[in-house]
Every structure is written in C-alpha cells, then in structure tokens.
Amino acid sequence: MPVLVAYASKHGATRQIAERIGEVLRASGLDAEVRPVRSAGDPAGYDAVVLGSAVYFGAWRREGTAYVRRHRGALSGRPVTRLVVRGNGSAPPAAEAMSSWRRARSPAATASPSPAGSCSASPPSSS
C-alpha cells in the first residue's frame, strides 16, 4: 500500500515530523514516500495520503492549500490524514499524529467503508 506523506514547511519542523511519520509507516511495512508538496505530484497513485503543513496565524502555508485545491478530486477518493504543526514549533509526537490513521486502518473501520468522497479534502481556511 503506497502512502504519500506530503508537507509544507517554512523552517523545517513540519518536514522533520513528516520524515518521522514516513519512518514509522515504513517500519510498519508500508511503502511510504515523503515529499514537499511542491514536488509531491498527483496523489492518485497512492492508496492514502498524510498531508501536513505548518500553520501561521491560523492558516496553512500557501503551497499546502494550493496542493489540496489542485488535487481535490484525487484526495477525496482516498484516506487523507492532516498533520498540523503550529507556528511556535510545538506539535504532537509522530506516533500520536499517526494514531487516527492507524485506527482508520483497523478491521473494525474497514468493515463499513465510508462512501467515496467522504473524506475532508477541502483546503484549510486561509487568512
């Protein structure tokens, strides 16, 4: 199952967290690619996406929001987990950030799949 971990980072904290998430996914036996959103390309070739951005003054980085808008259709057809890193550098540990994604992959969650397009693939609000 290929997973894309795409991120928009200003000072590198979001990149570091995204890289750690990629390591955890690979250690779990998944094929994970970690890329900045500017070079991530079309998410249609992935089974799931972790999309992260630093947030400043309540808004995602512009390139993160642009990526979501540009690939809205492909993102709405697969599981998407958002990673939000506050501008002051604080963020939950990678394991905590991945817990909701792991729960979504559990047998109980896959027994009753959501209809296509039900994931939240709308871009975060920007100021």
C-alpha positions in Angstrom: 0.0 0.0 0.0 1.8 3.2 -1.1 1.3 6.2 1.2 2.3 9.7 0.3 3.4 11.9 3.1 3.4 15.5 1.7 4.3 18.5 3.7 4.6 22.3 3.5 7.3 23.6 5.9 8.8 27.0 6.5 11.6 26.4 9.0 11.9 22.6 8.8 9.8 21.4 11.8 7.0 20.1 9.6 9.5 18.4 7.3 11.1 16.6 10.3 7.7 15.4 11.6 6.7 14.2 8.1 10.0 12.3 7.7 9.4 10.7 11.1 5.9 9.7 10.1 7.4 8.2 6.9 9.9 6.2 9.0 7.1 4.9 11.3 5.0 3.9 8.2 7.9 2.1 6.6 8.7 0.3 9.9 5.0 -0.9 9.9 5.6 -2.5 6.5 4.1 0.2 4.3 5.7 1.8 1.3 5.8 5.5 2.2 7.2 8.4 0.2 7.9 11.7 2.0 7.9 14.8 -0.3 7.4 18.5 0.0 4.1 19.5 -1.6 5.8 21.5 -4.3 7.3 18.3 -5.7 4.8 15.7 -4.4 2.8 15.4 -7.7 -0.5 13.8 -8.2 -1.7 11.8 -5.2 -3.8 9.5 -7.5 -1.0 6.9 -7.4 -1.2 6.4 -3.7 -3.6 4.5 -1.5 -3.5 7.0 1.3 -2.1 10.5 2.0 -0.8 12.2 5.0 -0.8 15.9 4.3 1.0 18.3 6.6 1.5 22.0 6.9 2.9 24.5 9.3 0.2 26.9 10.5 0.8 30.6 11.0 -1.9 32.9 12.2 -4.5 30.2 11.8 -3.7 29.5 8.2 -1.9 26.7 6.3 1.2 27.5 4.2 0.0 28.7 0.8 1.7 25.8 -1.1 -0.2 23.3 1.2 -3.5 24.9 0.5 -2.7 25.1 -3.2 -1.9 21.4 -3.3 -5.2 20.5 -1.7 -7.1 22.7 -4.2 -5.2 21.4 -7.2 -5.7 17.7 -6.2 -9.1 17.9 -4.5 -10.6 15.2 -6.7 -7.8 12.6 -6.2 -7.7 13.4 -2.4 -11.4 12.9 -2.0 -11.1 9.3 -3.3 -8.7 8.0 -0.7 -8.0 8.2 3.1 -6.4 11.6 4.0 -4.9 12.5 7.3 -4.0 16.1 8.1 -0.9 17.0 10.1 -1.0 20.5 11.6 2.2 22.0 13.1 1.7 25.2 14.9 4.0 28.1 14.1 5.5 28.1 17.6 7.2 24.8 16.8 5.1 22.6 19.0 3.5 19.5 17.6 2.2 16.2 18.8 4.7 13.3 18.6 4.7 11.4 15.3 3.1 8.3 17.0 0.2 10.4 18.3 -0.2 12.0 14.8 -0.5 8.6 13.3 -2.9 7.1 15.8 -6.1 8.2 14.0 -4.7 6.9 10.7 -4.0 3.5 12.3 -7.5 3.4 13.8 -8.9 4.0 10.4 -7.0 1.0 9.0 -8.2 -1.3 11.8 -10.5 -4.2 10.8 -13.5 -2.6 12.5 -13.0 0.6 10.4 -12.7 -1.3 7.2 -15.8 -3.4 7.8 -18.0 -0.5 7.0 -16.2 1.7 4.5 -17.3 5.3 4.0 -18.6 6.3 0.6 -16.1 7.7 -1.9 -15.7 11.4 -1.5 -16.5 11.4 2.2 -13.0 12.4 3.4 -12.3 16.0 4.1 -10.4 17.2 1.1 -11.3 20.8 1.3 -8.4 23.2 1.8 -8.0 24.6 5.2 -9.2 28.2 5.6 -6.6 30.9 4.9 -6.5 34.4 6.3 
